[in-house]
Amino acid sequence: MQDLPALRQLFEDYLKENLVHKEPAALYEPFHYIMGMGGKRMRPVMALLACQLFQEDVRAALPSAFSVEVFHNFSLVHDDIMDEADIRRGQATVHTKYGLNSGILSGDVMLIYAYDELRKTPRPEAINDLVNTLSQVAIRVCEGQQYDIDFETRQDVSLDDYLLMIEMKTAALLAGSLKMGAISAGASADDQMHLSEFGRLTGIAFQIQDDYLDTFGDPQKVGKRPGGDIIQNKKTCLYIKALELASPEQREQILSWFSGPSDDPEEKVRAVTQLFVDLGIPEYLKQLRNDYQQRAYEHLRQVSVAEERKALLFGLAESLLVREL
């Protein structure tokens, strides 16, 4: 079996060989630009790992790996436009570098190529299932993005609403990546389902943890100053659960702090963080994350291959989920 660095390199080589090189350059240069920014390549590696559970030769899953990574980056291009973001992975976003129209159009062509790549699977009988899976994922990602936009102006967002949003926006593509890798290997419907659920639950746990780390993570280990979500008034699961548990006085304080920008961001972070601590939010989130993590692992245990073949997937999940929490 190939380890994670080998699988990443296999994917990078395939990506380099299969990126579109044609005119007009103004359409394809932004495509190459964002795909060349790197990143962890978590989704394509998950597709390859799922395939490797069932067969040694993972090349059957390379078209699926390419497809999910191109789709993921397409979604980032359009998300950055909607968020008016200037920076992605420490570099200028596509629309900032190439212009708004190029960002929209290049994102569109990336989505088309994400689907077109699936025709290259060496198992032609799997193409329909792969396309259907990607379509279901794409719809859920769009639905999740719309919920996220809606939440910016809603005052009645519940924790269940928030968890559904991150399930759609973040976890659906992890689930789809694993399912598509399993389909590429000819895995059974049950094994596809268990891997998909493993990815979905892992994705939710990861986002819960990410919200926690933004406020309570060690800056030296997380790589950023704490409290960014608080400063930006983001309605994360910390904020939502805090409002649910708060006394009337505490609720008034939280709503006041999140009503707009602060003249003293550091004081705002200190005050809101203390409110979260007083309400037991760190302990609650740890337990919630652990619950999702254990449910995810139970699905992985149900996949009908030898336990030693699952070690890399367990290890990858641990590397994502056991980070200073």
C-alpha positions in Angstrom: 0.0 0.0 0.0 1.2 3.5 -0.8 1.5 6.0 2.1 0.1 9.5 2.2 3.1 11.3 0.7 3.2 8.8 -2.2 -0.5 9.2 -2.9 -0.2 13.0 -2.8 2.7 12.9 -5.3 0.8 10.5 -7.5 -2.1 13.0 -7.6 0.2 16.0 -8.2 1.8 14.2 -11.2 -1.6 13.3 -12.6 -2.8 16.9 -12.1 0.2 18.3 -13.9 -0.3 16.0 -16.8 -4.0 16.6 -17.1 -4.5 20.3 -16.6 -5.9 21.9 -19.7 -3.4 23.8 -21.8 -5.2 25.7 -24.6 -6.5 29.1 -25.6 -7.8 31.6 -24.7 -5.1 32.1 -22.1 -7.3 34.5 -20.1 -9.8 31.7 -19.5 -7.3 29.0 -18.5 -4.5 30.9 -16.7 -6.8 31.5 -13.6 -7.6 27.8 -13.6 -3.9 26.9 -13.5 -3.2 29.6 -11.0 -5.6 28.4 -8.3 -4.8 24.7 -8.9 -1.1 25.6 -8.5 -1.6 27.2 -5.1 -1.2 23.8 -3.4 -3.1 23.1 -0.3 -3.3 19.8 1.6 -5.0 18.0 -1.3 -7.1 16.3 1.4 -10.1 15.5 -0.9 -8.2 13.8 -3.8 -6.0 11.9 -1.3 -9.2 10.6 0.4 -10.5 9.4 -3.0 -7.3 7.5 -3.5 -7.3 6.1 0.0 -10.8 4.9 -0.4 -9.9 3.1 -3.6 -6.8 1.6 -2.0 -8.9 -0.1 0.6 -10.2 -2.4 -2.1 -7.3 -2.7 -4.6 -3.6 -2.0 -4.7 -3.6 0.0 -7.9 -5.2 3.3 -7.1 -4.9 4.8 -10.6 -8.5 3.8 -11.2 -9.4 6.6 -8.8 -7.2 9.4 -10.3 -10.0 10.8 -12.5 -12.3 11.0 -9.4 -9.5 12.6 -7.4 -8.9 15.2 -10.1 -12.6 15.8 -10.4 -13.2 16.5 -6.7 -10.1 18.7 -6.4 -11.1 20.8 -9.4 -14.6 21.1 -8.1 -13.3 22.1 -4.6 -11.2 24.8 -6.2 -14.0 26.0 -8.4 -16.1 26.5 -5.3 -13.3 28.5 -3.7 -13.1 30.8 -6.7 -16.8 31.6 -6.5 -16.8 31.8 -2.7 -14.0 34.4 -2.8 -16.0 36.4 -5.3 -19.1 36.3 -3.0 -17.1 37.1 0.1 -15.1 39.8 -1.7 -12.0 38.1 -0.4 -8.6 39.4 -1.5 -6.3 36.6 -0.1 -6.5 32.8 -0.5 -3.7 30.6 0.8 -1.5 33.6 1.3 -1.9 34.8 -2.4 -4.2 37.0 -4.3 -7.6 35.5 -5.0 -8.4 34.7 -8.6 -10.8 37.6 -9.2 -8.4 40.0 -7.5 -5.5 38.9 -9.8 -7.4 38.4 -13.0 -10.6 40.4 -12.6 -14.2 39.6 -11.7 -15.4 38.4 -15.1 -12.4 36.1 -15.5 -13.0 34.7 -12.0 -16.6 33.9 -12.8 -15.9 32.4 -16.2 -12.8 30.4 -15.2 -14.8 29.0 -12.3 -17.5 28.0 -14.7 -15.1 26.1 -17.0 -13.5 24.4 -13.9 -16.9 23.0 -13.0 -17.3 21.7 -16.5 -13.9 20.0 -16.5 -14.6 18.5 -13.1 -17.5 16.5 -14.7 -15.6 15.9 -18.0 -12.8 14.2 -16.2 -15.0 11.5 -14.9 -15.3 10.1 -18.5 -11.7 8.9 -18.1 -12.4 6.4 -15.4 -11.1 2.9 -16.5 -14.4 1.4 -15.3 -16.9 2.8 -17.8 -19.8 1.1 -16.0 -19.0 3.4 -13.0 -19.3 6.7 -14.9 -23.0 7.2 -14.2 -22.6 6.6 -10.5 -19.7 8.9 -10.3 -21.5 11.7 -12.1 -24.6 11.2 -9.9 -22.5 11.4 -6.8 -20.7 14.6 -7.9 -24.0 16.1 -8.8 -25.5 15.3 -5.4 -22.4 16.8 -3.7 -22.5 19.9 -5.9 -26.1 20.6 -5.1 -25.5 20.2 -1.3 -22.5 22.5 -1.4 -24.6 25.2 -3.2 -27.4 24.7 -0.6 -24.9 25.0 2.2 -23.4 28.2 0.8 -26.9 29.7 0.5 -27.7 28.8 4.1 -24.4 30.4 5.2 -25.3 33.6 3.3 -28.8 33.6 4.9 -27.4 33.1 8.4 -25.6 36.5 8.1 -28.9 38.3 8.5 -30.9 35.8 10.6 -31.1 36.1 14.4 -32.8 32.7 14.9 -30.1 30.3 13.8 -30.1 27.2 15.9 -27.2 24.8 16.5 -29.0 22.2 14.4 -29.3 24.8 11.6 -25.6 25.5 11.8 -24.6 21.8 11.8 -26.8 21.2 8.7 -25.1 24.1 7.0 -21.6 22.8 7.6 -22.6 19.3 6.7 -23.6 20.7 3.3 -20.9 23.3 2.7 -17.9 21.4 4.1 -18.6 17.8 4.9 -20.5 16.8 1.7 -17.4 17.0 -0.5 -15.4 14.9 1.9 -18.1 12.3 1.9 -18.3 12.5 -1.9 -14.6 12.1 -2.3 -14.5 8.9 -0.3 -17.6 7.5 -2.1 -16.2 8.3 -5.5 -12.9 6.6 -4.7 -14.9 3.5 -3.5 -17.0 3.5 -6.7 -13.8 3.7 -8.8 -12.6 0.5 -7.1 -16.0 -1.3 -7.6 -16.8 -1.4 -3.9 -20.2 -2.6 -2.7 -23.0 -0.2 -2.0 -22.7 -0.8 1.7 -19.0 0.0 1.8 -19.7 3.1 -0.3 -22.3 4.2 2.3 -20.1 3.6 5.3 -17.2 5.5 3.7 -19.5 8.4 2.7 -20.8 8.6 6.3 -17.3 8.4 7.7 -16.4 11.5 5.5 -19.6 13.4 6.3 -19.2 12.9 10.1 -15.5 13.6 10.0 -16.2 16.8 8.0 -18.7 18.1 10.7 -16.2 17.2 13.5 -13.5 19.0 11.7 -15.5 22.2 11.3 -16.6 22.1 15.0 -13.0 21.9 15.9 -12.0 24.6 13.5 -14.5 27.0 15.1 -13.1 26.0 18.6 -9.5 26.6 17.6 -10.2 30.0 16.1 -11.0 31.2 19.7 -9.2 28.8 22.0 -6.4 27.4 19.9 -2.7 28.0 20.6 -1.6 30.7 18.2 1.8 29.1 17.8 0.2 25.8 16.7 -2.9 27.1 14.9 -0.9 29.7 13.0 -3.1 32.7 13.6 -4.1 35.0 16.4 -7.2 33.9 18.3 -10.6 35.5 18.0 -10.8 36.2 14.3 -14.4 34.9 14.1 -15.3 37.1 17.1 -13.9 40.2 15.5 -15.8 39.4 12.3 -19.0 38.7 14.2 -19.3 35.2 12.7 -22.1 33.1 13.9 -20.1 30.0 14.6 -21.2 27.1 16.8 -19.6 28.8 19.8 -21.8 31.9 19.4 -25.0 29.9 18.7 -24.6 27.6 21.7 -23.6 30.5 23.9 -26.9 32.3 23.1 -28.8 29.1 23.8 -27.2 28.7 27.3 -26.9 32.4 28.3 -28.8 34.2 31.0 -30.8 37.2 29.8 -27.9 39.5 31.0 -25.2 37.4 29.2 -27.3 37.2 26.1 -27.6 40.9 26.0 -23.8 41.2 26.3 -23.1 38.7 23.5 -25.6 40.4 21.2 -24.1 43.8 22.0 -20.6 42.6 21.2 -21.7 41.0 17.9 -23.8 44.0 16.8 -21.1 45.6 14.7 -17.4 46.4 14.6 -15.6 47.3 17.8 -13.3 50.2 18.5 -11.2 47.8 20.6 -11.0 44.4 19.0 -8.7 42.9 21.6 -11.1 43.9 24.4 -14.0 42.4 22.4 -12.1 39.1 22.0 -11.3 39.0 25.7 -14.8 39.8 26.8 -16.5 37.3 24.5 -14.0 34.6 25.2 -14.7 34.9 28.9 -18.4 34.7 28.3 -17.9 31.5 26.3 -15.7 30.1 29.2 -18.3 31.1 31.8 -21.0 29.2 29.8 -19.0 26.1 29.4 -18.7 26.3 25.6 -15.2 24.8 25.4 -16.2 21.7 27.2 -19.4 21.4 25.3 -17.6 21.7 21.9 -15.0 19.1 22.9 -17.8 16.6 23.7 -19.7 17.4 20.5 -16.6 17.0 18.4 -15.8 13.7 20.1 -19.3 12.4 19.5 -19.1 13.1 15.8 -15.6 11.7 15.6 -16.6 8.4 17.3 -19.6 8.0 15.0 -17.3 8.6 12.0 -14.9 5.9 13.2 -17.7 3.4 13.8 -18.7 3.7 10.1 -15.1 3.2 9.0 -14.9 0.1 11.2 -17.9 -1.3 9.3 -16.2 -1.2 5.9 -15.6 -4.8 4.9 -11.8 -4.9 4.5 -9.1 -5.9 6.9 -8.5 -3.4 9.7 -4.8 -2.9 8.8 -5.9 -1.6 5.4 -7.9 1.2 7.1 -4.9 2.4 9.1 -4.1 5.3 6.8 -7.6 6.6 6.8 -7.8 6.4 10.6 -4.5 8.2 10.7 -5.6 10.9 8.3 -8.7 11.5 10.3 -6.7 11.7 13.5 -4.3 14.3 12.0 -7.3 16.4 11.1 -9.3 16.0 14.3 -6.8 15.7 17.1 -5.2 19.1 17.0 -5.0 20.9 20.3 -8.5 20.1 21.4 
